[in-house]
């Protein structure tokens, strides 16, 4: 084997090893930001009163097009937080969202798209649907604190008109 062919093979191995890492870095960061936003929404909407009512929270991700269900891995990580479902399992009816199979009261939360302000800070759009009369569009601030991402709450823009 010549030095050139050994160098090409070595370069191919490095590219094969580094390429996937570089390709997954951004999606992992995005997934962590979405998860932080969902965790905050679960805490906000599944308080003890809603849990007592049997309310379920139905989750969707909007990457900037059509909303879609979160991955099974993300749903598994969020499942310990209460009654969470994929949005595909719920119906957004005018009189009120319901879980499709049980007709339990539901709140549908769609998170995304993400607007990156810095490497460690993002604003995330959140749409909350309870009924045709009760729904909201909000923007939440999500930041990296240490090794984890945390949603700090809604961004409130207030100023002179």
N, C-alpha and C positions, 0 to 999 in steps of 0.2 A: 504494500500500500504506500502510495506516495504521500508527501507532506500535504499536497494540494487536496487529494481525495480525503485524507484524514481530517483536514481543516473543514472541508465541505460537510463531511459526515458530522463532525463535532458541532458545526454551525447549525445543521439541521436538527440535531438533538436539542441544542439550546433553544432554537426557535420553537420546537415542538413543546418544550417545557415552559417557556416564558409566554408564548402566545396565548394559551388558554388562561393563564393567570391574569394577564393583561385584559383579556376579553371578559373575564368574570368580575373584575374589580368594580366596574361601574354598576352592573346589575346587582351585585351584592349590596352596594351602598344604597341603591334605589330601593331594594327589598327591605333594608333596615329602616329607611325613612318611612316607607309605607307601613311597616309593622308598628313603628312608634306612633304614627298617626292613628292607626286602628286601635291600638291599646288605649290611647287617650279617649277615643270615641266610645269604646266599651265602658270605660270608667264613667264617662259623662252620661251615657244613655241607659246603662243597665244598673242604675242605683237600686238600693234595697226595695223601694216602692215598685219599680218596674219588674224586678225579679219576682216579687210577690204576686204581681199580676200575670206572670207567665210570659212576659214579652220576650221575643227573640230579636236579635240584631243580625241583619242580613248584610253581608259585605260584598262589595264589588271594587274593582280597580279600574280606573280610567287612565290609560297611558297616554291619552291624547287622541282619542278616536272613539271607538265603541267600548263601553264598559265590559269587563270580563270578570270571571270568578277568580279569586285568589288561588294560588297553588295549593295542593293538598298539604304540603309541608308547612306553609304559612297558616293554614286553617288548623292544623294540628297544634302549632305553637300557641295559637289564640284560643283554642278550645277550653283550656283550663280556666278561662276568665268568665265563663258563664254560657248562656245560650247564644252561641254564634252559629250562623249558617252562611252558606254561599248565597248570594243574591238570586241565583238561578232557582233556588228553592223557595222563593217568596214572590208574591204578587203585589205590585203597586196599585191597589184599587183606589178609585177616587174617594171612597168613604173611609179608607184606612188600609195601610199595608197589612198583609197577613202572610203567615207561613202557609205555603200551598197545601200541604198534606193535612195539617192539623187545624188550620184557620185561626191559630193563635195570633194575637196582636203582634205586629212586627214594625221595626224601624229599619229602613234600608239606608245604608251609609255607603256612598261611593267616594273613594279617595283617589285623588290624582286629577290632572297631571301635576308633576313636580316642577317647580321653578327654582333652579339653583342660584343662590345668591353668592355662595362661596363654597369651598371644598367641605366646610363643616356646618353649613347653614342652608336651609331650603324653606321655601314656602310651598305649602301643599293645599290644593283646592279640595274642599270637602262639600259634598251635596248630601243633605239629610232629607229623606222623604218619610213622613208619617201618614199624610193624607194629601188630597188635592188642596186643602186649606192650610195645612201645616207642613211646610217644607222650608229649607234654607240652603243658601250657598254661602260658604264661609271660606276663609283662608287661614291656615294654621302655620305657625312658625315651628320648625323642627330643627334642632341643633345637635351636634355631636358633643357629648360631655364625657370626657375620658374615652372609654372604648365603646360606649353605646350611644344610640340616638334617642332623643327625648323630645316629645311634643310639648312646647311651652304654652300652648293655647292659641286662641284666635288672634289674628292681627286686627287691631282696631285702628282705623284711619279716621282721625278726628281733627278738624281744623276749620278755619273760616270758609264760608261758602263763597 
